[in-house]
C-alpha cells in the first residue's frame, strides 16, 4: 500500500500518492496540478517530521510548493482565478517561502495576496457570498489585508516597481480600488473600510514632495473620491471638530479644534458653493413678507403666489447687490473661504457671513478698515480687541489687539471722515511666530498660528504674563507675583465626544467637585458611577474607585496641559489624560505604566532602581490589570518597544532577532523584530512552522497549524532553525536546569548534504539553499555529510565509507581543530549543473575523503584529499602498514578523462522546493 508522499513512474507517467486510500495523481505535459497531503517523517525528500504540505505535480517532477501568497485550487488540483460560493469544490492555500509551509485558509470576505492561473502576483478578493476572484490590482491605492499577517500588516499595496506586498498603515485615510470607499487607519495596525460622505479627508499617503488631499463629492446620490493637490490653508473634514491644515512644501496634518477662526484652503466657491446657504439666510425675511401679504385677504392666493416670487427676487437682488460691492472689484475666484469653529463644530462662513468679514490694510502691526469695505451695507466701523479682519482675498488673518477703525479719508490735506485715535500697534498677522504667545482679550485667551486664531477653551485657572504674552508655569513664586501677571478663570462643564455620532454631550447631569492632593481626591458628593470629578481650578480628576462624599480615595491628575499620563478608572477603561482632557484608550494591546509617573516606561526609567510597574491588557476599550507570564516579551505600542518579564523584573532586548512576544492579549508567538539605537522596536514578521533560536538563547518550535503555537523544545538533539543555523541543545528532562544550546559551525564556502537537500555554508556558519550562482561546472567542490543531521548516507557514499574502512583501515570523517564544528564525512564533487526551471542541481562524484585507488595508467597509489580537492600521492604508513597516508608534498592528481569514464560516477539530484 502506498503512503502519502510516495511516488512512482508508471505507464510513462510520474505519479504521486496523497493518501493511503486514494489513487495516484499525475499531470499532463501542458498543465501542473496541486495536491496537499500530511506526510510522515522522511515520507518525502526534505521532510524531517510529520508535516502538512502542498505539492506541485508536473509532467517531469514533483516539488513541494510554498511560494509566498495564496492560491485557489479546485477539486481537480488546478489553480484557478475564481471560485463560486460552493466551497466544497475549492481550497485556498496560503504559503510562506521562508518557512516552506502552507496552510488551508477558511474563506472569509476580504483581500489576500496571491497568484492567479498565469502565476502573476496580485490579489484574491472574496465577497460575502464566499465567491472569490483573482484581480490585477490598481496602482496607487490600498487594499485591506485579510491574510494571516493582517494584525501586523493591515494593508496590501501594489507599485509598478516593487509589485504587491503587505505593509503597515499610517493614521489617516487611503483611496481604494472603489472610488466610493476609503480605508481609515486609526493606528499603524488598526485599519478598516468606511463609506465616505461629501467631504475632504486627510490622505495618509501624502508627503512633503507629493502633498495631496482626498476629496469626496456626491453626484446623483453617488459618492466619488479622488486626490487633488493640497493648497495652503485649512480643510473641513467629515468630523465637525477636525480640520486638515496644509502648507505647500510641508506635509498636511490633522488637528482637533474647539473654538477658532481658520483661513480656508479653497477659493472661488463664495458665490457658488454657498449659494444655497445664502438663500436659507433669506427665508425668515421672505416668510415674514409673505405672511404680511397673506393677511390682506384669504381669497387672493394666486396674487399672493405671484407676489411671493417678486419678494424672493427683490430680496435676492437687494442682498446680492450689496455683497457685490465687496466682491465686484476683485475676481471671486481669488477669495478664500473662512472656517469658524464654535464648541467643537466647524463650518465655512456663508456668502452673507463672508461678505460681512471686515477687510483691513496692514502695516507694522497696525490695521485700518478699508474705505471700500466701510461703504457696504453690512460693514462695521470699528473692530474691538479680540476680533479679527482679513486682507482683500481673506488669505491673511489679522488679530485685533486694540480697536481697529476705518482708514481716514484724506481730502486736500484734511481728514474728511471722523475717526477715533488708535494705539501705535493694534493688530497682529496670524502666523507661526506667535504660536507660543497668548493674548487675553474680551474675557477670553487667544493664541495665533499660521492661518488661524485659536481661543483657549480648557477648563483651568491660568496665570498670564500680559507683557510677555506667556502662560506662567514654573515653580518660582515671584513669577506669579509679577505685576504683569493676571489670573484668569476659564470654567466649563465636563463634556464627552462621541466619535461614532460626532456629537458632544454632558458626561453627568451635575459635575462633582473634588479636592486633589498626593494622588488622592475627596469629592463633595457620592461619586457612584461617576469616574470623573473636577477641582475648584477646573482640573479633570479620574477616580480609581467609587468614592463616597467627603471620603478619600486613590485618583489621577495630570500636572499640566502638555503633560500626559495614563489613568485607570473603575469602569475598566484606561484613559490618556492631560490636566483638562481624558481620551479613552480604544486600541487592542498592552500598556506598561510606571506607577510613579503614570506614563509609559522608557530606557532611562528602566535603568532606575526600585520602580513599580503595572501592565494593562486592553481589547479595544475594555482593559484590565494583567499579570505577565515569565519568559515572555510584551509589546507596548505606545512606547514602541518590548519588555521581558522574568523573575519579577522587566528587561529590554539588547539586540535584534527573534523573541517570544505577546503583541496583544490575543496573540503570543515568535516574532522577528528590529531594534533601533533609541530602543524603538519594529515588529517585522511572525514566525512560521519550524525551529527558532531566540535572543534569550532559547530554542522554540512553532506550528502554524491547528495549534498555532510556539513552545520550547523538550528533547536533547541537533536543531536546524529556519534561518539556516544549526544548534546542539541539551535539555534537562527534569527541568531543573535551563536548556543549553551551542551553535555548530560549518566551513565557509563548502556544501552540506542534510536530509536529501544541499546547502552552502556562509560566513556566519548558516546554511543557505543551493542557488544557480553557486554552481560552476568545471569546479571541484567539497560536499559534507554531517553525521548528526542525516539518518542515511547516499548509497555510493555509504559504499565508499565501507571500502575506506576495509581497504585503508581509515575513516572518511573530516576533523577540524576548532570546537563545535559539525562532524562530517566529506567528499569531492565536480561538474555542477543547475536547472533553473525545476530548481534542480546535479554533481559528479570525484572521491570521498581518504578513499584509496590505483591509477590504472601509472599503477600509482592515490588517495582522496579534501584540502587538495582531489586525488594526491599516497605513501605507506610505517606504523600501520595497512593504512595509506597523504604525502606531505603531494600535489593534486587531476583525473584523466579515461579515469573519469572508468569510475562509477554518481549523480546527486537536488530537488528544491519552489
C-alpha positions in Angstrom: 0.0 0.0 0.0 1.3 3.4 -1.0 1.8 6.0 1.8 1.2 9.8 1.5 4.3 11.3 -0.3 5.2 8.1 -2.2 5.7 8.5 -6.0 6.5 6.2 -8.9 7.0 6.2 -12.6 4.4 4.0 -14.3 2.9 3.8 -17.8 5.1 6.7 -18.9 3.7 8.9 -16.1 5.3 10.4 -12.9 2.7 9.7 -10.3 2.2 10.9 -6.7 0.1 9.5 -3.8 -1.6 11.9 -1.5 -3.2 9.4 0.9 -3.3 5.7 1.7 -6.7 5.0 0.1 -6.6 7.3 -3.0 -5.4 6.7 -6.5 -2.2 8.3 -7.7 -2.4 11.7 -9.3 -0.4 12.9 -12.3 -0.1 15.9 -14.6 -0.3 16.4 -18.3 2.6 18.0 -20.3 0.7 21.3 -20.5 -0.7 21.8 -17.0 0.6 21.2 -13.5 -1.7 20.2 -10.6 -1.5 20.9 -6.9 -2.3 18.5 -4.1 -1.9 18.6 -0.4 -1.1 15.8 2.0 0.1 15.1 5.5 3.5 13.4 5.1 5.1 11.3 7.8 8.8 11.7 8.8 11.1 11.0 5.8 8.0 10.3 3.7 9.2 12.7 1.0 12.7 14.2 0.3 13.4 17.1 2.7 10.6 16.4 5.2 12.1 15.8 8.6 8.9 15.4 10.7 5.2 14.8 10.2 4.1 17.8 8.1 1.2 19.1 6.2 2.5 20.1 2.8 1.3 21.3 -0.6 2.9 19.7 -3.7 3.2 20.9 -7.3 3.0 17.8 -9.6 4.2 18.4 -13.1 4.8 16.0 -16.0 8.6 15.8 -15.2 8.9 16.4 -11.5 7.2 16.6 -8.1 8.1 19.5 -5.8 6.9 20.9 -2.5 5.2 24.3 -3.2 5.4 27.2 -0.8 5.7 30.4 -2.9 4.6 33.2 -0.6 1.0 34.2 -1.1 -2.3 32.4 -1.7 -3.7 30.3 -4.5 -7.2 29.0 -5.3 -7.2 25.2 -6.1 -10.2 23.4 -7.5 -11.1 19.8 -6.8 -9.1 18.7 -9.8 -5.9 20.3 -8.5 -5.9 23.2 -10.9 -5.0 26.8 -9.9 -8.0 28.9 -10.9 -8.7 32.6 -11.0 -12.1 32.4 -9.3 -14.4 30.2 -7.2 -18.2 30.3 -6.6 -20.0 30.1 -3.3 -19.8 26.3 -3.1 -16.7 25.9 -1.1 -16.7 22.1 -1.3 -15.0 22.2 -4.7 -12.3 24.6 -3.9 -9.5 25.2 -1.4 -7.5 28.4 -0.7 -3.9 27.8 0.4 -1.6 30.4 2.0 2.1 29.7 1.8 5.4 31.2 3.0 8.6 30.6 1.1 10.8 31.4 4.0 9.4 28.7 6.3 8.5 26.4 3.4 5.0 25.8 4.8 1.4 26.2 3.5 -1.9 26.2 5.4 -5.5 25.9 4.3 -7.4 29.2 4.7 -11.1 29.4 5.7 -12.9 31.6 3.1 -13.8 34.9 4.6 -14.7 38.2 2.8 -11.6 40.2 2.1 -8.4 40.5 0.1 -5.5 38.1 0.1 -2.1 38.5 -1.6 -1.9 35.7 -4.1 -1.3 34.2 -7.5 -3.7 33.6 -10.5 -3.7 30.9 -13.2 -0.9 32.5 -15.1 1.4 32.8 -12.0 1.3 36.6 -11.7 1.2 38.0 -8.2 -2.0 40.0 -7.4 -4.9 40.0 -5.1 -7.6 37.3 -4.4 -10.8 39.1 -3.5 -13.6 37.2 -1.7 -17.1 38.6 -1.1 -19.7 37.9 1.5 -21.2 35.1 -0.6 -17.8 33.2 -0.4 -17.2 33.9 -4.1 -13.5 34.7 -4.8 -11.8 36.1 -7.8 -8.2 36.9 -8.7 -7.8 40.6 -9.7 -4.9 42.7 -11.1 -4.6 45.4 -8.5 -4.8 49.1 -9.3 -1.7 51.1 -8.7 -1.7 53.9 -6.2 -4.4 52.5 -4.0 -4.5 50.3 -0.9 -6.4 47.1 -0.1 -7.3 45.7 3.3 -5.2 42.6 4.0 -7.3 39.7 5.2 -4.3 37.3 5.4 -2.9 35.6 8.5 -0.5 38.5 9.0 -3.2 41.2 8.9 -2.8 42.1 12.6 0.8 43.3 11.9 0.4 44.4 8.3 -3.2 45.5 7.7 -2.8 46.8 4.2 -1.8 45.4 0.7 0.0 47.9 -1.6 1.0 47.4 -5.2 3.5 49.5 -7.0 4.9 49.4 -10.5 8.5 48.8 -9.3 8.1 46.6 -6.2 4.9 44.7 -7.1 2.5 43.7 -4.4 3.3 43.4 -0.7 1.8 43.7 2.8 2.5 46.8 4.8 1.6 48.8 7.9 -0.8 51.7 7.7 -0.3 55.4 8.7 -3.1 57.2 10.6 -5.5 58.7 8.1 -7.4 57.7 5.0 -6.4 55.9 1.8 -8.0 55.6 -1.6 -9.2 52.1 -2.5 -9.9 50.4 -5.8 -13.5 51.7 -5.4 -14.0 55.4 -5.7 -17.0 55.0 -3.3 -14.9 53.5 -0.4 -12.0 54.7 1.7 -9.7 52.8 4.1 -9.4 54.5 7.5 -6.3 53.6 9.7 -6.8 54.5 13.3 -3.2 53.4 14.0 -0.4 51.6 12.3 -2.1 48.2 12.7 -5.8 49.1 13.0 -7.5 49.8 9.7 -10.9 49.3 8.2 -13.1 50.4 5.3 -15.6 53.3 5.5 -18.3 54.7 3.2 -17.3 58.4 2.9 -19.5 61.4 2.7 -19.1 64.6 0.7 -16.0 65.9 2.5 -12.3 66.3 2.4 -10.2 63.5 4.1 -6.6 63.5 5.3 -4.5 61.5 2.8 -2.3 59.2 4.9 -0.1 58.7 1.8 0.7 62.4 1.5 4.4 63.6 1.7 6.2 66.9 1.6 7.1 66.2 -2.0 3.6 64.9 -3.0 1.2 66.8 -0.8 -2.3 65.8 -1.7 -5.7 65.5 0.0 -8.7 63.2 -0.7 -11.8 64.9 -2.0 -15.1 63.1 -2.0 -18.0 64.6 -4.0 -21.6 63.5 -4.5 -23.3 63.3 -7.9 -26.6 61.6 -8.4 -26.6 60.2 -4.9 -23.2 58.5 -5.6 -20.1 59.4 -3.7 -16.8 59.5 -5.7 -13.4 60.1 -4.1 -10.1 61.2 -5.7 -6.9 63.0 -5.0 -6.2 66.7 -5.6 -3.2 68.8 -4.8 -3.3 70.3 -1.3 -3.4 74.1 -1.1 -2.3 76.5 1.7 -4.9 76.7 4.4 -7.5 74.6 6.3 -10.0 72.0 5.0 -13.2 70.9 6.6 -13.5 67.2 7.2 -16.1 64.6 8.0 -15.7 65.2 11.7 -17.0 68.5 13.0 -14.1 69.3 15.2 -11.3 68.1 13.0 -9.6 70.1 10.3 -6.7 69.3 7.9 -4.0 72.0 7.7 -1.8 72.1 4.6 1.1 74.2 3.5 2.9 73.9 0.2 6.3 72.2 0.9 5.0 70.7 4.2 3.0 67.5 4.8 -0.6 68.1 5.7 -1.6 67.4 9.2 -4.9 66.8 11.1 -5.8 68.9 14.1 -8.8 68.9 16.5 -10.2 72.3 17.4 -12.8 73.7 19.7 -13.1 77.5 19.1 -11.3 79.5 16.5 -11.1 81.2 13.1 -9.2 79.5 10.2 -8.2 80.6 6.8 -9.7 78.1 4.3 -7.6 76.5 1.6 -10.3 76.8 -1.0 -11.2 79.9 -3.0 -13.6 80.6 -5.9 -16.6 79.0 -4.1 -18.0 82.0 -2.4 -20.7 82.7 -5.0 -21.3 79.1 -6.0 -21.0 76.6 -3.2 -22.6 78.8 -0.5 -25.5 80.0 -2.7 -27.9 77.5 -1.1 -26.8 78.6 2.3 -27.3 82.2 1.3 -30.8 81.5 0.3 -31.6 79.9 3.6 -30.5 83.1 5.3 -33.3 84.9 3.5 -36.1 82.6 4.3 -37.1 84.2 7.6 -37.5 87.7 5.9 -39.3 86.2 3.0 -41.7 84.3 5.2 -42.4 87.5 7.1 -43.2 89.4 4.0 -45.4 86.6 2.6 -47.3 86.5 5.9 -48.0 90.2 5.7 -49.2 89.9 2.2 -51.3 86.9 3.0 -53.0 88.7 5.9 -54.6 91.2 3.5 -57.0 88.5 2.2 -57.5 84.8 2.3 -59.1 84.7 -1.2 -56.2 86.1 -3.2 -53.9 83.1 -3.2 -53.0 83.5 -6.8 -52.0 87.0 -6.2 -50.0 86.0 -3.1 -48.1 83.4 -5.1 -47.3 85.9 -7.8 -46.2 88.4 -5.2 -44.1 85.9 -3.4 -41.9 85.4 -6.5 -41.4 89.2 -6.7 -40.5 89.3 -3.0 -37.9 86.5 -3.4 -36.5 88.2 -6.4 -36.4 91.5 -4.6 -34.6 90.1 -1.6 -32.1 88.2 -3.7 -31.4 91.2 -5.9 -31.0 93.6 -2.9 -28.6 91.3 -1.0 -26.5 90.3 -4.0 -26.1 93.9 -5.0 -24.9 94.8 -1.5 -22.4 91.9 -1.5 -21.3 92.7 -5.0 -19.9 95.9 -3.6 -17.5 93.8 -1.7 -16.6 91.4 -4.5 -17.0 93.4 -7.7 -13.5 94.9 -7.5 -11.8 91.5 -7.4 -12.5 88.2 -9.1 -14.4 85.9 -6.8 -12.1 83.1 -7.8 -9.4 84.8 -5.7 -11.4 84.9 -2.5 -10.7 82.3 0.2 -13.2 80.7 2.5 -13.1 81.3 6.2 -13.8 78.5 8.7 -15.3 79.2 12.1 -15.3 76.7 14.9 -17.6 77.1 17.9 -17.9 74.5 20.7 -16.2 71.9 18.5 -18.4 72.4 15.5 -16.7 73.8 12.4 -18.3 75.3 9.3 -17.3 77.6 6.4 -18.9 81.0 6.5 -21.9 81.5 4.3 -21.6 84.1 1.4 -23.6 86.5 3.6 -21.3 86.0 6.6 -18.2 86.1 4.4 -19.3 89.5 3.0 -19.6 90.9 6.5 -16.0 90.0 7.4 -14.0 93.3 7.7 -11.3 94.0 5.2 -8.1 95.6 6.6 -4.9 97.2 5.5 -1.9 96.1 7.5 1.5 97.6 8.1 3.9 97.2 11.0 1.2 95.6 13.3 -1.2 98.5 12.6 -4.5 97.9 10.9 -7.2 100.1 9.3 -10.6 99.0 7.9 -10.5 99.8 4.2 -12.7 102.6 2.9 -14.1 100.3 0.2 -15.4 97.8 2.7 -16.7 100.6 5.0 -19.1 101.7 2.4 -21.0 98.4 2.2 -24.3 97.9 4.0 -23.1 95.2 6.4 -19.8 97.0 7.2 -18.6 97.7 10.7 -16.9 101.0 11.5 -14.7 99.5 14.2 -13.2 96.2 15.4 -12.7 95.5 19.1 -9.7 93.8 20.6 -10.2 90.0 20.3 -12.0 90.2 16.9 -10.3 89.8 13.5 -10.2 91.1 10.0 -8.5 89.9 6.8 -6.8 91.2 3.7 -8.9 91.6 0.5 -8.9 87.9 -0.6 -9.1 86.5 3.0 -5.7 84.8 2.6 -4.3 86.5 5.7 -5.9 86.8 9.1 -5.3 89.8 11.4 -6.0 89.6 15.1 -7.1 92.8 16.9 -5.1 93.6 20.0 -6.7 97.0 20.2 -9.5 98.9 18.5 -9.3 99.0 14.7 -11.1 101.9 12.9 -11.8 102.9 9.3 -8.8 104.4 7.4 -9.1 108.2 7.3 -10.2 109.7 4.0 -7.7 112.5 3.3 -9.0 115.2 1.0 -6.9 118.3 0.4 -4.7 117.5 3.4 -7.7 117.2 5.8 -9.5 114.2 7.2 -13.0 114.1 5.6 -14.3 111.4 7.9 -14.4 111.3 11.7 -12.2 108.5 13.3 -11.1 107.9 16.8 -7.5 107.6 17.6 -5.8 104.2 17.8 -2.6 103.0 19.5 0.6 102.7 17.5 0.1 98.9 17.2 -3.4 97.4 17.2 -3.2 94.1 15.4 -1.0 91.0 14.6 -0.8 88.9 11.5 -1.7 85.3 12.3 1.5 83.3 11.6 3.7 80.8 13.4 5.9 83.4 15.1 3.1 83.8 17.7 2.3 80.1 18.3 3.7 80.2 21.8 2.1 83.6 22.7 -1.2 84.1 24.5 -3.4 87.2 24.4 -6.2 88.0 26.9 -9.0 90.0 25.2 -12.8 90.2 25.8 -12.7 87.7 28.7 -11.0 85.1 26.5 -7.5 84.0 25.9 -6.2 83.5 22.3 -3.2 82.2 20.6 -2.1 82.6 17.0 -0.5 80.4 14.4 -0.2 80.3 10.7 -3.6 80.7 9.1 -5.5 80.6 12.4 -6.7 82.4 15.5 -7.5 79.9 18.3 -9.4 80.5 21.5 -8.2 78.6 24.6 -11.2 76.6 25.9 -9.7 74.2 28.5 -11.2 74.4 32.0 -8.4 76.0 34.1 -7.1 78.8 36.2 -4.4 80.4 34.0 -1.7 82.9 35.2 -0.9 85.0 32.1 2.0 87.4 31.8 0.4 90.1 29.6 3.6 91.9 28.9 5.4 88.8 27.6 2.2 87.1 26.4 3.1 83.8 28.0 1.5 81.4 30.5 3.3 81.2 33.8 4.1 77.5 34.6 7.3 77.4 36.6 7.8 76.9 40.4 9.2 80.3 41.1 6.6 82.1 43.2 7.9 85.5 42.2 6.7 84.8 38.6 3.1 84.6 39.9 3.5 87.9 41.9 4.9 89.8 38.9 2.9 93.0 38.3 2.3 92.0 34.7 0.7 88.6 35.6 -3.0 88.3 36.0 -5.1 85.2 36.9 -7.9 84.1 34.5 -10.5 81.6 35.3 -11.8 79.5 32.4 -14.7 77.4 33.6 -16.7 74.8 31.7 -18.6 71.5 32.2 -17.2 68.0 31.7 -18.0 67.1 28.1 -17.9 63.8 26.2 -17.3 63.5 22.5 -19.0 60.6 20.7 -16.7 59.6 17.8 -19.4 57.4 16.1 -22.2 60.1 16.2 -19.7 63.0 16.1 -21.6 64.8 18.9 -20.7 66.4 22.2 -22.7 65.7 25.4 -22.5 66.4 29.1 -21.0 63.4 30.9 -23.0 63.9 34.1 -26.2 65.8 34.9 -24.2 67.6 37.6 -20.4 67.6 37.9 -18.8 66.6 41.2 -16.3 68.9 42.7 -13.3 67.4 44.5 -10.1 68.2 46.2 -6.9 66.6 44.9 -3.7 66.1 46.9 -0.9 63.5 46.9 -2.6 61.3 44.3 -5.8 61.2 46.4 -9.1 63.0 46.0 -12.1 63.9 48.2 -15.4 64.5 46.4 -18.2 66.7 47.7 -20.8 64.1 46.7 -21.1 60.3 46.3 -19.3 59.5 43.0 -21.4 56.3 42.5 -20.9 55.7 38.8 -19.1 58.9 38.2 -15.5 58.2 37.3 -14.5 61.9 36.9 -14.7 64.9 39.1 -13.2 68.4 38.8 -11.2 70.5 41.1 -12.0 74.1 42.0 -9.4 75.0 39.4 -11.3 73.2 36.8 -8.8 70.3 36.5 -10.1 66.9 35.4 -9.6 64.1 38.1 -10.1 60.4 37.5 -11.0 58.1 40.5 -9.8 54.6 40.8 -12.9 53.6 42.7 -16.3 54.9 43.6 -15.6 57.3 46.5 -18.3 58.4 48.9 -19.0 62.0 49.9 -16.2 63.6 52.0 -14.2 60.3 51.9 -10.8 60.0 50.3 -9.6 57.6 47.6 -6.9 57.0 45.0 -7.1 59.3 42.0 -5.2 60.5 38.9 -4.5 64.1 37.9 -2.0 65.4 35.3 0.3 68.2 36.2 -0.3 70.4 33.1 -1.9 70.9 29.7 1.2 69.4 27.9 1.8 66.7 30.5 0.0 63.4 29.6 -0.5 60.4 31.9 -2.5 57.2 31.9 -5.2 56.6 34.4 -7.3 53.5 35.1 -10.9 54.1 36.2 -13.3 51.7 38.0 -15.3 51.2 34.8 -12.3 49.2 33.5 -11.4 51.8 31.0 -7.9 53.2 30.5 -7.6 56.9 29.8 -4.8 59.0 28.3 -5.1 62.3 30.2 -3.7 65.8 30.5 -4.8 68.4 33.0 -8.2 69.1 31.3 -9.0 66.2 29.0 -9.1 62.4 29.0 -9.2 60.2 26.0 -10.4 56.6 26.4 -7.9 54.1 25.1 -9.6 52.1 22.3 -6.8 50.1 20.8 -6.0 46.4 21.5 -2.6 46.0 23.1 -0.5 46.3 26.2 0.3 49.4 28.2 3.2 49.2 30.6 3.0 52.1 33.0 5.4 53.5 35.5 3.3 53.8 38.7 5.4 56.8 39.9 4.9 58.9 36.7 1.7 57.1 35.4 3.3 57.1 32.0 4.9 54.5 29.6 8.3 53.4 30.7 11.4 54.4 28.7 15.0 53.1 28.8 16.2 55.8 31.2 13.3 54.9 33.5 14.0 51.2 33.3 17.6 51.7 34.4 16.4 53.4 37.5 16.1 51.1 40.5 13.1 50.4 42.7 10.4 51.4 40.1 7.0 49.9 40.3 5.3 49.0 37.0 1.8 47.9 36.2 0.6 46.3 32.9 -2.8 46.9 31.4 -4.1 44.5 28.7 -6.7 46.1 26.5 -9.1 44.6 24.0 -10.4 47.6 22.2 -11.7 49.8 25.1 -12.0 47.1 27.7 -8.9 47.0 29.9 -7.8 45.1 33.0 -4.6 44.9 35.1 -2.5 42.0 33.7 -0.1 39.7 35.5 2.7 39.0 33.0 4.0 35.5 32.3 7.6 34.5 32.8 10.0 34.4 29.8 7.6 36.4 27.6 8.2 39.8 25.9 5.3 42.2 25.8 4.9 44.8 23.1 3.9 48.3 24.1 2.6 50.1 21.0 2.8 53.5 22.7 6.4 53.2 23.8 7.1 51.2 20.6 9.3 48.7 22.4 9.2 45.3 24.0 9.9 44.3 27.6 10.6 40.8 29.0 9.2 39.8 32.3 11.3 37.3 34.3 11.9 36.7 38.0 9.7 39.7 38.8 11.6 42.2 36.7 11.2 43.7 33.3 14.1 43.9 30.9 14.7 45.3 27.4 16.2 43.4 24.5 19.9 44.1 23.8 19.8 43.2 20.1 17.6 42.5 17.2 16.4 39.0 16.3 13.7 36.5 17.2 11.8 36.5 20.5 8.7 35.1 22.1 6.5 38.2 22.1 2.9 38.8 23.0 1.9 41.7 20.7 -1.5 42.0 22.3 -3.8 39.9 24.6 -4.9 37.8 21.6 -1.5 37.0 20.1 1.6 35.5 21.6 4.1 33.9 19.2 7.7 34.0 18.0 8.3 37.3 16.1 11.3 38.7 14.2 12.0 42.3 15.3 14.5 45.1 14.7 15.9 47.3 17.5 16.9 50.9 16.8 19.5 52.8 18.8 16.7 54.6 20.6 15.3 51.3 21.8 12.4 51.6 19.5 11.2 48.2 18.3 9.8 47.4 14.9 7.9 44.0 14.7 8.9 42.7 11.3 7.3 39.3 10.8 5.5 36.4 12.5 7.4 33.1 12.6 6.1 30.2 10.6 6.5 26.5 11.1 10.0 25.4 12.2 12.6 26.0 14.8 13.8 29.4 16.0 16.6 30.4 18.3 15.7 33.5 20.3 17.8 36.4 21.6 17.5 34.8 25.0 19.3 31.7 23.9 16.2 29.5 23.9 15.1 27.1 21.1 11.4 27.2 20.2 9.3 25.1 17.7 6.5 26.9 16.1 3.4 25.3 14.5 1.1 27.4 12.4 -1.4 24.5 12.1 -4.4 24.0 14.3 -2.3 24.7 17.5 -0.9 28.0 16.1 1.5 27.9 18.9 5.3 28.2 19.7 6.8 26.2 22.6 10.3 25.5 23.9 11.9 22.2 22.8 11.8 19.3 25.2 14.4 16.9 23.8 18.2 16.9 23.5 19.4 16.9 20.0 20.6 18.9 16.9 18.2 21.5 15.5 18.3 23.5 12.3 16.5 26.8 12.5 14.5 28.4 9.8 17.4 30.9 9.4 19.8 28.1 8.5 21.7 27.9 11.8 22.4 24.6 13.5 22.5 24.1 17.3 23.1 21.3 19.6 20.8 21.6 22.6 20.9 19.8 25.9 17.5 19.6 27.6 17.1 18.6 31.3 14.2 16.2 31.3 13.6 17.1 35.0 13.7 20.8 34.0 16.0 21.6 36.9 18.4 23.3 34.6 17.7 25.6 31.7 18.2 24.1 28.2 21.6 25.0 26.8 22.2 25.3 23.0 25.5 25.6 21.3 25.8 26.8 17.7 27.5 24.3 15.4 30.0 25.6 12.8 30.4 24.7 9.2 33.2 25.6 6.8 32.6 28.8 4.8 32.1 28.1 1.1 31.7 24.3 1.4 28.5 22.4 0.8 26.5 20.3 3.1 24.0 17.5 2.4 21.2 17.4 5.0 18.1 15.2 4.6 18.3 15.0 0.8 18.9 18.7 0.5 22.1 20.6 -0.3 23.2 23.8 1.4 26.1 26.2 1.1 27.8 27.3 4.3 28.1 31.1 4.6 30.5 33.3 6.5 28.2 33.2 9.6 28.0 29.3 9.6 24.4 29.4 8.4 23.1 27.0 5.7 21.9 28.7 2.5 19.9 26.8 0.0 21.7 25.9 -3.3 21.3 28.6 -5.9 22.4 28.8 -9.6 25.1 31.4 -8.8 26.9 28.9 -6.6 27.0 26.2 -9.3 30.1 26.0 -11.5 30.6 23.1 -14.0 34.4 23.0 -14.1 35.0 23.5 -10.3 35.8 20.8 -7.8 33.9 21.4 -4.5 33.7 19.9 -1.1 30.4 18.3 0.0 30.0 17.3 3.6 27.6 14.8 5.1 27.1 15.7 8.8 26.7 12.5 10.8 24.4 14.1 13.4 22.0 15.5 10.8 21.4 12.6 8.4 20.0 9.2 9.1 21.1 7.5 5.9 24.1 8.2 3.6 23.6 8.1 -0.1 24.3 4.6 -1.5 27.6 5.5 -3.2 28.9 7.4 -0.2 27.9 4.6 2.1 29.8 2.1 0.0 32.9 4.3 -0.3 33.0 4.6 3.5 32.9 0.8 3.9 35.7 0.5 1.3 37.9 3.0 3.2 37.5 1.2 6.4 38.1 -2.2 4.8 40.9 -1.4 2.4 42.7 1.5 4.1 42.0 0.9 7.7 40.8 4.5 8.0 37.7 6.7 8.1 36.1 9.2 5.7 35.3 11.6 8.6 37.0 15.1 8.4 38.2 16.6 11.6 38.7 20.3 12.4 40.8 21.9 15.0 38.1 24.3 16.2 35.4 23.4 18.6 31.7 22.7 17.8 32.3 22.0 14.1 29.9 19.6 12.6 31.5 16.1 12.4 31.1 15.1 8.7 32.0 12.6 6.1 33.4 14.7 3.2 33.9 14.2 -0.5 35.0 16.0 -3.6 32.4 16.6 -6.3 32.5 18.3 -9.7 30.5 19.1 -12.9 27.7 21.0 -11.1 24.7 21.8 -13.3 21.6 23.7 -12.2 18.1 23.6 -13.8 16.6 26.9 -13.1 13.0 25.9 -14.1 13.0 22.9 -11.8 15.4 24.3 -9.2 17.4 21.1 -9.6 21.2 20.5 -9.2 23.4 17.7 -10.3 27.0 16.8 -9.3 29.5 14.1 -10.3 31.4 12.4 -7.6 35.2 12.5 -7.8 36.1 10.8 -4.5 35.4 10.5 -0.8 37.9 11.6 1.9 40.7 9.1 2.4 39.5 6.8 -0.4 42.4 5.0 -1.9 42.6 3.9 -5.5 45.2 2.8 -8.1 45.9 4.8 -11.1 45.2 2.4 -14.0 47.7 4.1 -16.3 50.6 4.6 -13.9 49.8 2.0 -11.3 50.5 4.6 -8.7 48.5 4.5 -5.4 46.5 7.7 -4.9 44.3 8.9 -2.0 41.5 11.4 -1.9 42.5 14.7 -0.3 39.8 17.3 0.8 42.5 20.0 1.1 43.8 19.4 -2.4 40.2 18.9 -3.9 41.1 15.6 -5.5 43.5 12.6 -5.6 47.1 13.0 -4.4 50.1 10.7 -4.0 49.7 8.2 -1.2 52.6 6.9 1.0 52.6 3.9 3.3 52.1 4.4 7.0 55.1 2.8 8.7 53.2 2.3 12.0 50.2 0.9 10.3 51.2 -1.0 7.1 47.5 -1.4 6.1 47.0 2.3 6.1 47.9 4.8 3.3 48.6 8.4 4.2 48.6 11.6 2.1 52.1 12.7 1.2 53.1 16.0 2.8 54.5 17.3 -0.5 51.9 15.8 -2.7 50.2 17.8 -5.4 46.7 17.1 -6.8 46.4 14.4 -9.3 43.9 15.6 -11.8 41.8 12.6 -13.0 42.1 12.0 -16.8 39.1 11.5 -19.0 39.8 7.8 -19.1 39.8 7.7 -15.2 36.5 9.6 -15.1 34.9 7.2 -17.5 36.3 4.3 -15.5 34.9 5.4 -12.2 31.3 4.9 -11.4 30.0 8.4 -11.4 27.2 9.3 -9.0 24.7 11.9 -9.9 23.1 13.5 -6.9 19.9 15.3 -7.9 18.7 18.0 -5.6 15.1 18.9 -5.9 14.5 22.3 -4.4 11.1 23.3 -3.3 9.6 26.3 -5.2 
